[in-house]
Amino acid sequence: MKNTITMIGENYYINATKIPNKVFDQELTEYRIEDRECLIHNLIQWISECRGSRENEKIEMIADLKMIMNLDEEFILSSISTNHYLYGNSDEFNIQCEEILRKL
């Protein structure tokens, strides 16, 4: 099943089901919903703040930024523990959307 993420006001929805903030605030799932444009803005800011020993981090963030900028999706899933992103209609994206829905 293809899952769709939308936002109405301050609330995220998967397939028209409202996702309470507690799901993400309490880190109940490995992935959180991110607005792609906000994530791009945050990555640019974090890249500009990288100094010295964080050069490897900076290189990874630049690669992530390039990849995310080339996406068409408005919302993506971002891992809370790594720099892994899910988007589109991939099996992994759909599995993680279903996992988020199970946490309600």
N, CA, C and O of each residue as an XYZ file, in Angstrom:
416
protein
N       0.829     -1.183      0.000
C       0.000      0.000      0.000
C       0.876      1.249      0.000
O       1.841      1.340      0.760
N       0.544      2.180     -0.831
C       1.278      3.449     -0.893
C       0.794      4.355      0.230
O      -0.407      4.590      0.370
N       1.719      4.860      1.024
C       1.389      5.766      2.113
C       1.660      7.197      1.684
O       2.626      7.477      0.974
N       0.792      8.098      2.125
C       0.904      9.509      1.787
C       1.003     10.329      3.059
O       0.213     10.149      3.985
N       1.976     11.234      3.104
C       2.140     12.134      4.247
C       1.663     13.516      3.831
O       2.024     14.022      2.768
N       0.848     14.117      4.688
C       0.398     15.487      4.479
C       0.534     16.250      5.786
O       0.777     15.668      6.843
N       0.373     17.562      5.692
C       0.396     18.407      6.877
C      -0.765     19.385      6.787
O      -0.961     20.050      5.770
N      -1.525     19.457      7.864
C      -2.609     20.426      7.961
C      -2.360     21.216      9.239
O      -2.352     20.660     10.337
N      -2.158     22.520      9.078
C      -1.793     23.338     10.232
C      -0.441     22.891     10.764
O       0.546     22.885     10.028
N      -0.392     22.523     12.021
C       0.845     22.058     12.667
C       0.913     20.535     12.745
O       1.851     19.991     13.327
N      -0.054     19.851     12.175
C      -0.177     18.403     12.356
C       0.170     17.624     11.095
O      -0.219     17.987      9.986
N       0.921     16.531     11.302
C       1.225     15.605     10.218
C       0.163     14.521     10.173
O      -0.403     14.134     11.196
N      -0.094     14.040      8.963
C      -1.051     12.963      8.742
C      -0.401     11.937      7.821
O       0.315     12.288      6.883
N      -0.663     10.672      8.104
C      -0.314      9.593      7.179
C      -1.638      8.972      6.766
O      -2.390      8.470      7.603
N      -1.916      9.009      5.473
C      -3.172      8.462      4.936
C      -4.379      9.028      5.677
O      -5.301      8.286      6.015
N      -4.381     10.321      5.931
C      -5.481     11.040      6.594
C      -5.621     10.713      8.077
O      -6.600     11.121      8.701
N      -4.663      9.986      8.657
C      -4.667      9.708     10.091
C      -3.685     10.651     10.773
O      -2.498     10.665     10.449
N      -4.190     11.440     11.723
C      -3.358     12.406     12.433
C      -2.316     11.681     13.283
O      -2.623     10.727     13.997
N      -1.077     12.160     13.186
C       0.023     11.590     13.963
C       0.308     12.541     15.129
O       0.783     13.657     14.916
N       0.021     12.106     16.357
C       0.278     12.982     17.501
C       1.776     13.259     17.662
O       2.604     12.393     17.379
N       2.117     14.455     18.112
C       3.518     14.825     18.303
C       4.246     13.875     19.245
O       5.455     13.687     19.113
N       3.528     13.268     20.201
C       4.170     12.377     21.174
C       4.899     11.215     20.497
O       5.889     10.711     21.027
N       4.414     10.792     19.333
C       5.074      9.693     18.615
C       6.524     10.068     18.321
O       7.421      9.231     18.427
N       6.752     11.331     17.950
C       8.101     11.784     17.624
C       8.820     12.343     18.849
O      10.017     12.113     19.020
N       8.102     13.073     19.704
C       8.708     13.652     20.901
C       9.255     12.575     21.833
O      10.301     12.757     22.455
N       8.550     11.461     21.925
C       8.976     10.360     22.789
C       9.815      9.328     22.043
O      10.147      8.275     22.588
N      10.155      9.637     20.798
C      10.971      8.755     19.953
C      10.451      7.319     19.951
O      11.202      6.370     20.178
N       9.161      7.180     19.692
C       8.525      5.869     19.662
C       8.851      5.091     18.396
O       8.628      3.882     18.342
N       9.376      5.768     17.375
C       9.766      5.109     16.129
C      11.167      5.575     15.733
O      11.654      6.597     16.214
N      11.790      4.823     14.866
C      13.143      5.146     14.393
C      13.151      6.352     13.456
O      14.168      7.030     13.315
N      12.020      6.612     12.824
C      11.956      7.696     11.842
C      10.945      8.750     12.265
O       9.940      8.449     12.909
N      11.232      9.986     11.890
C      10.294     11.087     12.110
C       9.995     11.743     10.763
O      10.801     11.681      9.835
N       8.840     12.363     10.676
C       8.453     13.063      9.455
C       9.156     14.408      9.429
O       9.182     15.125     10.429
N       9.722     14.745      8.287
C      10.405     16.025      8.108
C       9.839     16.740      6.883
O       9.625     16.129      5.836
N       9.607     18.011      7.028
C       9.298     18.856      5.878
C      10.605     19.034      5.113
O      11.592     19.520      5.666
N      10.609     18.643      3.853
C      11.854     18.643      3.079
C      12.512     20.022      3.030
O      13.730     20.127      3.178
N      11.726     21.078      2.826
C      12.289     22.435      2.751
C      12.924     22.852      4.083
O      13.980     23.484      4.098
N      12.281     22.498      5.195
C      12.850     22.817      6.519
C      14.143     22.039      6.751
O      15.106     22.569      7.304
N      14.154     20.785      6.325
C      15.358     19.972      6.475
C      16.505     20.556      5.656
O      17.644     20.585      6.121
N      16.216     21.020      4.450
C      17.241     21.663      3.620
C      17.799     22.881      4.351
O      19.015     23.060      4.429
N      16.921     23.707      4.878
C      17.352     24.893      5.629
C      18.238     24.492      6.818
O      19.295     25.085      7.034
N      17.803     23.484      7.587
C      18.576     23.042      8.753
C      19.941     22.499      8.351
O      20.943     22.795      9.001
N      19.986     21.706      7.284
C      21.269     21.164      6.833
C      22.229     22.277      6.430
O      23.416     22.210      6.748
N      21.737     23.290      5.740
C      22.599     24.412      5.352
C      23.162     25.089      6.600
O      24.342     25.437      6.651
N      22.307     25.268      7.598
C      22.766     25.891      8.847
C      23.798     25.022      9.549
O      24.836     25.523      9.981
N      23.524     23.718      9.669
C      24.463     22.818     10.346
C      25.792     22.748      9.601
O      26.852     22.725     10.228
N      25.747     22.715      8.273
C      26.980     22.680      7.481
C      27.814     23.925      7.761
O      29.033     23.839      7.915
N      27.161     25.076      7.826
C      27.897     26.324      8.066
C      28.516     26.371      9.454
O      29.465     27.122      9.678
N      27.998     25.583     10.390
C      28.506     25.571     11.755
C      29.600     24.532     11.975
O      30.250     24.537     13.021
N      29.816     23.637     11.004
C      30.832     22.581     11.151
C      32.232     23.173     11.085
O      32.565     23.919     10.165
N      33.027     22.834     12.058
C      34.407     23.313     12.124
C      35.353     22.187     12.555
O      34.939     21.226     13.204
N      36.577     22.319     12.196
C      37.650     21.457     12.693
C      37.410     19.972     12.551
O      37.312     19.450     11.441
N      37.314     19.291     13.687
C      37.239     17.831     13.713
C      35.919     17.287     13.157
O      35.775     16.074     13.004
N      34.985     18.133     12.863
C      33.694     17.695     12.334
C      33.658     17.721     10.802
O      32.578     17.698     10.212
N      34.811     17.770     10.162
C      34.877     17.854      8.702
C      34.214     16.654      8.018
O      33.554     16.815      6.991
N      34.386     15.448      8.582
C      33.745     14.265      7.991
C      32.226     14.377      8.067
O      31.522     13.995      7.133
N      31.725     14.902      9.183
C      30.297     15.142      9.335
C      29.806     16.114      8.268
O      28.743     15.929      7.675
N      30.598     17.142      8.040
C      30.244     18.165      7.066
C      30.130     17.567      5.670
O      29.204     17.892      4.927
N      31.060     16.702      5.315
C      31.046     16.056      4.005
C      29.778     15.216      3.840
O      29.152     15.241      2.780
N      29.395     14.466      4.892
C      28.175     13.662      4.844
C      26.939     14.546      4.711
O      26.027     14.235      3.945
N      26.912     15.647      5.457
C      25.754     16.551      5.398
C      25.621     17.196      4.013
O      24.507     17.395      3.527
N      26.737     17.519      3.386
C      26.689     18.094      2.034
C      26.116     17.074      1.058
O      25.306     17.423      0.200
N      26.532     15.814      1.184
C      25.997     14.752      0.325
C      24.496     14.587      0.558
O      23.727     14.446     -0.393
N      24.083     14.605      1.838
C      22.656     14.508      2.162
C      21.892     15.683      1.567
O      20.821     15.502      0.987
N      22.436     16.879      1.707
C      21.795     18.085      1.192
C      21.574     17.983     -0.314
O      20.490     18.291     -0.808
N      22.594     17.555     -1.035
C      22.468     17.421     -2.495
C      21.375     16.428     -2.860
O      20.582     16.672     -3.769
N      21.339     15.299     -2.142
C      20.340     14.270     -2.425
C      18.940     14.795     -2.128
O      18.030     14.624     -2.939
N      18.760     15.430     -0.976
C      17.444     15.912     -0.551
C      16.954     17.042     -1.456
O      15.759     17.142     -1.738
N      17.869     17.884     -1.907
C      17.472     18.989     -2.796
C      16.933     18.480     -4.131
O      16.157     19.171     -4.791
N      17.340     17.276     -4.531
C      16.898     16.719     -5.815
C      15.593     15.938     -5.723
O      15.112     15.425     -6.734
N      15.013     15.837     -4.529
C      13.756     15.112     -4.357
C      12.574     15.999     -4.711
O      12.662     17.226     -4.649
N      11.480     15.375     -5.077
C      10.242     16.094     -5.362
C       9.275     16.056     -4.185
O       8.343     16.857     -4.122
N       9.489     15.133     -3.255
C       8.570     14.945     -2.143
C       8.551     16.161     -1.226
O       9.582     16.790     -0.991
N       7.376     16.485     -0.714
C       7.255     17.580      0.242
C       7.700     17.131      1.635
O       8.286     17.910      2.387
N       7.416     15.859      1.975
C       7.776     15.305      3.273
C       8.572     14.029      3.086
O       8.311     13.244      2.175
N       9.553     13.832      3.966
C      10.353     12.608      3.942
C      10.455     12.082      5.364
O      10.095     12.773      6.317
N      10.943     10.863      5.502
C      11.198     10.294      6.817
C      12.692     10.367      7.075
O      13.506     10.030      6.216
N      13.036     10.812      8.272
C      14.434     10.980      8.656
C      14.707     10.135      9.895
O      13.961     10.208     10.872
N      15.766      9.337      9.861
C      16.131      8.511     11.008
C      16.536      9.403     12.178
O      17.194     10.427     11.992
N      16.135      9.000     13.389
C      16.510      9.783     14.567
C      17.914      9.430     15.060
O      18.452     10.117     15.928
N      18.513      8.366     14.514
C      19.829      7.943     15.003
C      20.940      7.984     13.952
O      22.120      7.885     14.289
N      20.564      8.131     12.685
C      21.573      8.197     11.621
C      21.149      9.259     10.608
O      20.139      9.940     10.788
N      21.923      9.386      9.561
C      21.555     10.315      8.482
C      20.875      9.556      7.336
O      21.159      9.804      6.165
N      19.990      8.643      7.682
C      19.269      7.849      6.684
C      17.903      8.477      6.441
O      17.211      8.857      7.386
N      17.519      8.584      5.177
C      16.263      9.218      4.791
C      15.462      8.270      3.911
O      16.016      7.547      3.083
N      14.150      8.288      4.105
C      13.242      7.486      3.283
C      12.251      8.417      2.621
O      11.825      9.412      3.208
N      11.886      8.086      1.385
C      10.997      8.967      0.632
C      10.366      8.188     -0.503
O      10.763      7.064     -0.812
N       9.375      8.812     -1.114
C       8.737      8.207     -2.279
C       7.868      7.043     -1.892
O       7.256      7.030     -0.824
N       7.820      6.093     -2.748
C       6.953      4.940     -2.535
C       7.774      3.665     -2.400
O       7.349      2.604     -2.856
N       8.934      3.757     -1.783
C       9.753      2.566     -1.600
C       9.116      1.662     -0.547
O       8.330      2.117      0.284
N       9.459      0.399     -0.591
C       8.945     -0.545      0.406
C       9.330     -0.106      1.811
O       8.512     -0.163      2.729
N      10.572      0.329      1.981
C      11.052      0.743      3.304
C      10.288      1.968      3.814
O       9.959      2.040      4.998
N      10.005      2.929      2.936
C       9.209      4.097      3.304
C       7.837      3.658      3.788
O       7.371      4.113      4.833
N       7.189      2.780      3.038
C       5.854      2.304      3.400
C       5.869      1.508      4.702
O       4.948      1.633      5.510
N       6.884      0.705      4.913
C       7.010     -0.059      6.163
C       7.132      0.885      7.353
O       6.491      0.675      8.383
N       7.950      1.917      7.215
C       8.132      2.853      8.324
C       6.879      3.697      8.572
O       6.574      4.020      9.720
N       6.160      4.054      7.526
C       4.881      4.752      7.713
C       3.914      3.866      8.493
O       3.228      4.338      9.400
N       3.863      2.585      8.141
C       2.989      1.656      8.873
C       3.433      1.525     10.320
O       2.592      1.410     11.212
N       4.726      1.540     10.570
C       5.258      1.468     11.943
C       4.810      2.693     12.744
O       4.411      2.568     13.901
N       4.875      3.851     12.138
C       4.418      5.085     12.811
C       2.933      4.951     13.142
O       2.521      5.282     14.253
N       2.139      4.482     12.213
C       0.699      4.322     12.444
C       0.402      3.325     13.554
O      -0.580      3.492     14.278
N       1.224      2.295     13.704
C       1.024      1.306     14.762
C       1.280      1.884     16.153
O       0.805      1.335     17.147
N       2.013      2.967     16.232
C       2.353      3.573     17.532
C       1.247      4.474     18.074
O       1.390      5.031     19.162
N       0.157      4.626     17.342
C      -0.937      5.498     17.786
C      -1.741      4.855     18.893
O      -2.700      5.450     19.385
